[in-house]
Amino acid sequence: MNRKTLVLPAVVGLLAPALAACGGSDSGSGSGNAIVVGTTDRFTATKDAPAPFDPAYSYDVGTWNILRQTVQTLMIQPKGEGDPVPEAAKSCGFTDSGNERYACKLRDGLKFANGDAITAEDVKFSIDRARAIKADSGVFALLSTIDTVETQGDDEVIFHLKTADATFPFKLSTPVAGIVNPDDYDKGKLRDGFAVDGSGPYTLKTETDGDAVTKAVFTKNPDYQGTLDVKNDTVEMVSYEDADEMGTALDKGDIDVMTRTMTPEQIKKLSDTSGEKKEDLVELAGLEIRYLAFNTTAPTVKTKAVRQAMAQLIDRSELVSAVYGTQAEPLYSLVPASITGHSNSFFNTYGDPDPAKAKALLKAADVSTPVKLTLNYTTDHYGAATKQEFEQLQKQLNAGGLFDVTIKGTPWETFVPAERKGEYEVYGMGWFPDFPDADNFLAPFLDKDNFLKSPYANGEIIDDLIPQSRRVADRLTAAKSLTEIQDIVAKDVPVIPLWQGKQYVASSDDITGTAYVLNSSATLQLWELSRGVSG
């Protein structure tokens, strides 16, 4: 058939960063009737991160995409746009006018995959466990508004919150709130390795090479009770070293579906509608953002004027045009343009790139030029174009002589521990939201226990504006507080937002469901895939 490109309308969907493996292309669609999905995400267990698949630790889009297939949550994001709906629960809701008491009733007949019945005590155990372990990934902060968890009987869970939190139902749809069996997970420590046991739509088995997963096999869970319609029996996810190797596997028929992360060149080639092609390309709305983050205590960038001067110099339009073309768009806030509460705060503060204004900022702060610093990026986590992106940033910052920037790439498994230890002065990161609300593009970076381990702390944001924004369910009403937060970020520059991206899925033409296999924040929904009839 003619290879077609399907462009879906923008939808608001669900987070943050991925992991990697050496791939094997020798286990393709010949494995029975399994649908084989390729990815460049890496799944590794290291000394610094020995428990990548534990819900109390996992906090990146790659590992969350493993957990969403296998571990059930009380709430779940619907297929399209909208608020979360009950999943392991049959009903959930606030029971007070102040949004501080949230109660859920469990579905009848819930079981873990090993046959054990799920009770309210298991839910309480799972959520209290994540809160108590406080893993250094920072994922526990999603549950920070919980004061206590109470059970009533075997089927009711009641959350008493410290403060009003209209976003709480969204948080209960994230893997950190996943229900795990106390027989398999220790209350006080993480579960090392790659085993996952839950009550989700699939069970999981992994194949490994050393400390890396090379293939994850998802098998339909016959005891699953929930809202999802599982359209296949088995899905195999194969990890590849890079996008080119993954693309070759799709061409050869070793895989049926190619997901994150494709190169801009691959996407452009697959978008060409001329000629006979056997692959389909789906373009989906995305809430992925990229940004520069600062260790604001590092000597080179401790002075706010240095960070402000960088914000004044970076030309987002030129960066996007040179590297990503139509696959991304400039971003002037941590909050994407499609999310309620977005404000173009960085553009409002700095306007177009202006070397003269940047020079004046540095001069007024008595900063000697050129300012020497290193931009750090990860080589194997956000796609092959990351190096080119940082080369463009280096070129822009060095052009006027105000900065002397070098760039340094590091593999993800080394990059993350170094970033958390504060070893980088400036570093590039990406974010896929945990849930589609402006709060989740702000609080994880700016609140207490932020996942970046950033030393930047603004009392007004933490003590007043974030709590204010969470008090109302109508997010338009929260826009004033959200805008104030974004304006403070533009002035203090603990981060510099760069761009917002789209996402793409390629597949062989006999695969259906690819329009729904990723939601707008790269949440993988493998249950949507099935085999159709080749055209």
Secondary structure, DSSP 8 states (H G I E B T S, - for coil): ----EEE------------B----SSS-TTSTT-EEEEE--B-B--SS-S-TT-TTT--SHHHHHHHHHHS--SEE--SSSS--EESSEEEEEE-STTS-EEEEEE-TT-B-TTS-B--HHHHHHHHHHHHHH--TT-GGGGGTTEEEEEEETTTEEEEEESS--TTHHHHTTSGGG----TTTS-SSS---SS----SSSEEEEEEEETTEEEEEEEEE-TT--SS-----SEEEEEE-SSHHHHHHHHHHTS-SEE-S---HHHHHHHH--SS--SEEEEEEEEEEEEEEEE-TTSTTT-SHHHHHHHHHH--HHHHHHHHTGGGEEE-SSSS-TTSTT---HHHHHH-S--HHHHHHHHHHTT--SSEEEEEEEESSSS-TTHHHHHHHHHHHHHTTSSEEEEEEEE-HHHHHHHHHTT--SEEEEEE--SSSSGGGGTHHHHSTT-TT------HIIIIIIHHHHHS-S-TTTTHHHHHHHHHHHHHH-SEEEEEEEEEEEEEETTEE-TTTSB-TT--B-GGG-EE----
